[in-house]
Amino acid sequence: MPATSPAHPDRRRRRTNRFAALAAGVVTVGALAAAGLPGSASAGEERSEGGYGHGRYQDVQLLSFNDLHGNLEPPAGSSGRVTETQPDGTTKTIDAGGVEYLATHLRQARKGEKYSITAAGGDMVGASPLLSGLFHDEPTIEALNKLDLDVTSVGNHEFDEGAKELGRLQNGGCHPKDGCYSDKKFKGADFPYLAANVLDERTKKPILKPYWVWKKNGVKVGFIGVTLEGTPDIVSAEGVKGLAFKDEVETINKYAKVLQKQGVKSIVALIHEGGFPASTSYNYDCDSPGAGDGISGPIVDIAKNVTPQVDALVTGHTHNAYVCSIADPAGKPRMVTSAASFGRLYTDTTLTYDRRTGDIARTAVKSANRVVTRDVPKAPDMTELIGKWNTLAAPIGNRAIGYISGDIGNTGTESPLGDLIADAQLAHGKQLDPETDLALMNPGGIRAPLTYAAKGAEGDGVVTYAEGFTVQPFANTVNLQNFTGAQVVQALKEQVSGPNAAAPKILQVSSGLTYTLDLTKSGADRVVTDSIKLNGSAIDPSATYRVATNSFLAGGGDGFPTLGQGTNDVVGADDLTALEQYLTANSSASNPVAPPKADRITIVK
């Protein structure tokens, strides 16, 4: 399974022109009118508020979320908080997430709403904590069934274990290797996974349903689901073997026509691709005027080009929170939403359905992100589900693997946890070959922080196997390869050039490797060549260096083709084992590991 980045705007081929458009700046569009019905509605054509549709206009509730990543229990540390802007302009953080609370919030939101749909934007599974990942994400599918999820698109992480395993999650059956986890056969998802732009290379047809239509009392809303076209760039080759990923816009427009021909004129696109709002606050006014406001990123160009026949876009992938209006090709504003990640938020959208036209009255669309706070009662059925799977996971997950003296975060250009993991892989590399010189780790493979506060009964400062699994859930191996000094320099420059030019992907580096990242420059020049040193000495372009990376990077993943060109390969243990061995060897209850200083990369702004 690959260690991918949650924010990967690579566009491959057809996206080159999109980055050019984005470079001009972020997008700001006037807000959708939140009041009233279209002016053409007469006094006798009133809105039907949750009834059985005697009036012309019927409100349909759309609840949506994205990027759950199997986070059934409340996420730890910063992964379990959201930022909220206060009326006076200050911000505060709120603890959020956990399916026991998500279920309660969604059920409360649905009360009194007879026309309600729940949809998701992909990455429901994959890169999951041990509670779900240990069991190939069957627990998450069971939880989503209980949440009454109606439909979701696939995301890139749905392909971590390949198309056959995705098919098993959809259709049910025991795991081909690990079998059944109870006396009951796994029944699969009650909801459809949509994969309109993921084709079988042999048949040229979508591997799963391309669209799905929700119907009730004459109201019809169609859903088209796609993942980012660049999925093969951020998933292991084995996971996407035999598959072709097509352009998102072309695919959505194609199936919008199909739905229109079937008489379905109200259409929502579920797109596992996203954007970057100007603020990290979940309640940021994305349509506020001003330089630097609004949203940037791949979703902007997608939204500008998706046919006006589509009435709203539910997005994901970047783990950001936003509710924005972006003009469609006809110049009319259209709602584009994302509910962050890990079940911390859900988006509550009102779609006003016009029974006369069968379409959505766009000017009446309202949408807002809601916090999945933990001050509501836990849903008993979710508590029972978590308890069942925790009983099975506990013997493995509760084992202590190390000790830390404080929180070790995974955020920032260079993160303390990134340094720790790179050091662990360097140490494992030296076990395989004492001549190993350095290690490089991709930031997207570090899925959560290590927190000092005890999550269970293990005690403060204790790192359990389950916590380590949550940090590195992909089972990548630690690989050793030989590179010339020139290739090492080139790999570092690929952090900020080529596919990674628009959204730099800064590798985490092991102790002894230092350099300067000058963000005032552009492209590859942002990595200052003369500053790159190993143990105080400049990198020799003609010398050979032994480099440890995970197997995903060793295959050239995440936009690092040079790292796929190494020689004299040696394959070690999986990356979690390397981290466990490092923590066990370098920490104890009386002498815990301190958070690294994260000072190996000098950043110039």
N, C-alpha and C positions, 0 to 999 in steps of 0.2 A: 504493500500500500504506500502511496506517495505522501510525502510531507509537503503539502502545498500551502500557498499563501491564501488567506481569505480575501485578499484584495488584489486581483490579478487582471488588469485591464488589457492584456495582450489581445490584439485583434487579428492577427494573421491575415495577410493579403488584403482582403476586402476592407480592413480597418485602417489602412494607411491614411486614407483621406480623412478619416474621423479624427485621428490625433492632430492632424493639421488644423482642423476646425476648432478643436478644443484648445489648442495652443493660444488662440486669440483671447481666451479668458473664460471665466465661468458664465453661466447662463442665469439670467433673472427674468422672470415673466410675471405679469400681473396675476394676482390670485383669482381663482375661480369664484364666481358669484356664489356666495353661500346662502343667499336668501331666495326665497320665493320660487315659484314655478315660472316656466317660460311665459313671456308676455302674451302669447297666443291663447293661453288657457282662459276660457270664459268662466263666469261665476258658476255655471252649471257643470264645469269640468274639474271638480275638486279632487284633491289628493286623497287616496285611500290609505289611511294610517294603520297598516298592519292588519286590515280586515281582509275581506274576500274579494276585493277588487271591483266594487260597484262604481267607483269613480274612474276617471281617465288615468290618473297618475297613481302608481303604487310604489311606495318606498321598499327597497330591498336592502337588507343589511348585509354587508360583506365584511367579515372578520378575517384578518390575514396575518400571517407571520412567516418567518423565513430563518434559515440557518440555525435550526435547533441543535444539530450535531449531537443528538443523543443525550443532551443534558437534562436528564430526568430529575436529578437532585439539584438543589440550588447551586449555581456555579460559585466557585470560591474567588475571593479577592476582587480585583477590578473587573473580572469577567462576570461578576454577579452584581454589578452596580450600573446605574445610569445617571447621567448628569441632567439636572433640570435648571433652567434659567428662571429666576424669580422676578416678580414685577419691578423690583428696584434695580434689576440688571445683574445682581450677584447670582452665583450658581451654588447648588448643593447636590450631593450625591444621594441616591436612594438605593437601598438593597432591593434587588429584583431577580425574578426567575425561579424556576422549579416547577415541574408539571403539576404538583399538588396545588399550587397557587394559580398556575395558568388555567387549569381546568375550572377552578372556582370562578375566576374572572370571566372566562368565556361563557360559562353557564349563566352567570349573572347578566352579562351583556345581552344574551339571547332572550331573556325573560320578556314576554310581551311582544316579541318580534316573530310573527308567523311566517315572514319571508326572510329567512336568514341563511347565509351560505358561509362556510368556513373554508378558506383556501390558503395554500402555502407556496412559497417561492423557491423551493429546493434546498438541498443539503439538510434534509431531515435527519439523515444518518451519515456516518463516516466521521473520522476524527473525533470519535465519541469517548467519553470517560469509560472506565473499566466496567461499570455497572451495565452498560449497554454493549460496548465494544467487545467485551469478553465473550458475549453470546451472539456475535455477528448481527447486532442491532435488532434482534427479535424483540427485546423489551421495549424499544422505542416504537416499533410498529404497533405493538399491543397498546401502548399508551396513546398513540395517535388515533387508533380505533376508538378508544374510550373517550377521546376528546371530540369525537364526531367530526373529524376532518373530512371534508367532502372531496377535495381534489388538491393535488400539488404537481408542480413541475419537477423534473429531475434537476439535480445540481451536479457539479463536477464530482463531489464526494460520493454520490450514489454509484460511481463507477470505480471506487477504490478497490473493490473485490471483483470487478468485472461484470459484464452484462448478464451472465448466467445467474450470479448471485443476486443482482437487482431483480431479475425475473422471479427468483425464489421469494424475495421479500414481497413482491406483488402478489404472487399466486399461491404461496405457501409451500409446505413440505419441509422435511428435516434437512439439516446441513449435510452436504455430501461427505464431509470428512468427520465432523464432530457429532453428527447424528442429532437425535432429539434431546432436549434438556429436561423433559418431563414425560409422563405417560400420555400426554396429549400432543397430537401432531400440530405443528405450527401452521396456522391457517392463512397467514399472509395478510396483506392490507385490505381493509374494507373499502378503501378509497382508490381511485385510479391515479397512478403516476403517469404524467404526460411527457412525451419525449418527441415532439414534432420534428425537431431538427437533428435527431440522432438516428442514423440509418444503418441498416445492415449492409455492409459493402457488397455482399453477394446478391441480395434481393432488391436492394435500393429502396426498401420500405422502412418506415419508422419501426424501431424495435418494440415500442409500446404505443398506446393510443396517442395520436397527435392532438386530439381535442376531446372535450366532454361538454355536455349540455345539461344544465340544471333546469328543471321544470316544476312549476307549481301553479295550479289554477290559471293556466293560460299564459303565465309569465315564463319566459325562456331567456336564460343567460348562458352564453357559450364561453368556454375557457380554452385557451390555446397555451400549451406549456413548452418552453424551450430552455436549454442551458446555453452557456456562453460558447461561441464557436471555437474559442481557444482552449477548450477542455483538454485536448490531447497534449497541450504544452505544459499542463500542470497536474496531470495524472500519469501514473506509470504506464509504460507501453503495454504491459500485459493487461491492465485494466480496460484499455480502449481497443484492444486487438479486434480486428474485423469490423470496426465501426467507423462511420464517417459523420463528422459534425458540420452542419451546414449553417449558412448565414442566418442570424436571428431575424433580421428584418424581412428578408425574402421569404423565410418560412412562415412567419406570422401573417404576412400579407397574403400568402398563398392560401392558408387555411381560413383566413377571414372571408375570402371569397367563397370557399366551400361552405362555410356556415351561412353566409348570406343566401346562397342558393337553396339552402335547406330552410330558409325562412327565419333564421336566427340573426337578429340585427343588433342585439345587445351583446357585446363581446368584451371580455377581460383577458389580457395577456399576462401569463405568469412567466416571468423572465428571470433566470438565474444569472443576472449580470446587474451591476449597480453603479453607484456614483459616490461622490465625495462632497457632502454639504459643507458650507463655510463655517459651520459651528458643530461641535460635538454634543450639544444639548439636544435631547430627544424632542423638545418642544420648540426648537428653533423655527422661526418664521422664514421658511425657505424662499418665499416670494417677496421678502422685504427688499426695498430698493437700496442701492448703494454699491459703490465699487467693491469688488471682492465678495459680494453676497451671492446667494443662490447656490447652485450645485454644478459641479464639473464631473468629468469622468465618462466612461463609455456609454452609460445609460442615456446621456443627453443626446448624443447623435442617434442612438437607436430610437428614442422617443420622437425625435424630429422627423424620422423617416417611416415609422410604422403607420400604416394606413389610418385615415380618420375613422374608418369603420370600427376600429377598436376604441372602446370608451374609457378604459383605465388600464394602468400598468402596475402590477404588483411585482416588485423586484427583490433582489438580494445580493449575495456573494461578497459585497464589500463590508458587511457587518455594521453598516452605518444606519442611523435613523433619520428618515426624512419624509416629509409630505410636501411635495412640490407640484406646481403646475408648469408644464412645458408645452409649448405650442406644437401642434401636430402639423403635417404637411400643408393643411389648409389654413394654417395660422391661428387656429382656435386652441385655447388652453385645454390641457388634458391632465388628469391627476396621475402622478407617479409616486408610489410609496415604497417604503422599506421599514421593517420593524427591528432594526439592529440585529441581534443574534441571541442564541442560547435561551430563548423563551423569556427574555427580560421585558419585551414589549409585545403588544399586538396592535394592529391598525384597525380602527373602526370607521368604515366607509359607508355612507348612505348613497345608494344608486337609485335615482328616481326613474322608474320604468314607465314609459308612455304606452298605454295599452292600444292607443289608436295607431301608432307607428311601429310598435314593437321595439323601439329603440330607447336608449337612455337619454334623458333630458340633461345634457352635459352641464348646463349652467346651474343646475340645482345640486350637483354632486358636492358632498361634504365629507371631509376625512380628517382624522386626527390619530396620533399615536397615543396609546394608553399604557401606563406602567403596570407590569405584573408585580404588584407590591406583595409583601409577605405578611401583611397585617389583616388578611382575610382568613377564614377557616380553610384548612387543608381539605382537599377532596378525598373522602375516605377510600374510594376505589383506587385512586392513584397511590395513596399510602400503602394499601394492601399490595399493589403491583410492585412498588419499590421494595417492600419488605420481602416479597417472594424471591425476587432476583438477588437482593442483597444477601439472603441466606445462602444462596448458591455461590455467590462471589466472595463472601467474607473470608473463607480459609485462604484464599489467594490474595485478596486485596488488603487485608489488615496487617500483613507482615511488614515490619519496619525495615527500611532499607538505608536509612541515614538520618542525620540530625542537622538542623539549621538554626542559626541564632536570630534570624529575622526574616521578614518577607523577602523573597527573591523574585523580582518582577520580570515580566516578559515584554514590556513596552519600551518604546524609545528606539532611536536609530541603532544604538548598541545597547542591549539590555543586559542586566546582571545575570539573568538566567541563560541568555545566549552565550555569555562568556563561560559560565559553568558547564554547559553542555559541550561547547567546543573543547574545553579542557578535558572533559571526560572522554571525548572521542580521540583526542590526542594521546591520552594515557592508554586507551585501549589499543590505539595504533602502535604505540611503542611496545606493548605486549606482543603484538604480532610481528613487529619489525622494529628493533631498537633504533634504526636509522630514520624513523618517522620524524618529520620536521615541523609540521603544522596541521591544523584541522580547520575546516570551514563548515558552517552550519547555516542552512537556509532559515530565515526568520519565520516563515509560514509553517514550519514544522514544529514550532514551539507553541502549543495550543492553550496553555494556561500558566499562571504563576505558581510558584511554591509558596504557600502561606504558613506563617509561624503558628498561628492559632490552630488548635486541634479541631479537626472536622468531626471526629468521633471520640472514642475513648482512649485514643493512642497517647494523648498528652501533647502539650504545646511543644513545637520545635521538632516533632517526630515526622519524618517523611515516610509515608506508607507506599507500598507497591501500587495501590490504587491511585494515589496522588501522582506518582511517577508515570503511570499509564496515561493519566489525563493529560500530562505534559507532552508525552511522546507516544501516541497511540498507533503509529503506522506500521510498526514492525519492519522498518527499513534496516538493512544491515550496515555496519561500518565497513567501508571499503578503502583500501589503500591503492594509490596509483602514483606513478612517476610523472612529473611535469618539468619542463624547463622553466627557468626563472621568467622568461618572456611569457610563457603560458600562464604562470601565476599572476603576473601583472595584468595580462589580458583578461583573465577571469575576474579580477577585481574591478576592472573597467566595465565589464559587462553588467555590473550592478546598476550602472547609471546610463547605459547606452543600449542600442538595439531594442529588443522587446521591452527592456526595463527603463527606457529613457523617460517615458511619461510618468511612471510611478516607480522610483528607484527601489530596488530590493537589496538591502544591505546585508551581506553575509556576516554572521557572527564569527569572530576569529579567536583562535586559541592564544594562550599566553605566549608572549615573545614576538608576535606579529603586530606591527604598528604602522599606521599611515595617516595621512591627512585627507579629509573629504571636504573639498571647497565648494560649498553650495552656491557661491556667487558666480561660478562658472557654469557651463552647459555641457551636456553630453559626457563623453568619456573623460574630458578634461577635469571633471569634478574630482576624480581620483588623481591626486598629485603624485606622479610617477616617482620623482626623486625622494619622496617622503616614505616610500614603502621599505620597511626594514624588518629583518628577522633577527631577533636577539641583538639588536643594535647595529647590525651590518646591513648594507644595502643589498637588495636582491640582485644576484648575478644573472643576467639574461641567459647566459649559456650553460649555467650550472643545472644540475638535476636535483629536484626537491621531491621528497616523499610526502604525499598529502593524504590526509584522512578526510573523507566526506561520507555522507550517507548515500545509500544506493540510488536514491532519487536524483541527487546532484551528480553522482557518478555516471548517470545516464544522460546528462545534459539538461535535466529538468529545470523549470523555473527561469528559462531564458539564459542558461549558462552553457552554451554549446562547447566551449573550451574544456569544461570539466568532464565532458563526455569523450575527450580525446586522450585520456591518460593511458599509460602503458604499465606492464608488469603488475597486473591486478592481483590483489589478495583480498578475499572476503572474510570478514570477521563475524562476530556475534551481532545481534540486533542492537539498535541504538539504545533501547531502554535497558538492556543488560549492561551496556557500557556505562550508562548513568548510574545504575545500581551499584556496579562494581566500584565506581569512583567515589560515590557517597559512602559506601561501606568502608572503603580503605582510608578515607580522609576525614571521617567524622565519628564522633561518639557522643553519648549523652553529656559527658563532661567537657568535651571539646568539639562543639558543633561547627559546621562550615558557616563562615560569615558571607553575606552577600558581596559578590565581586564589585569592584568600583566602576566597572564599565568605562574605562579610560584608555582603551587601546586604539580607538579611532578618534583623532582630533577633528572636530567639526568646525568649519569656518562658515559663518552665515553672513 
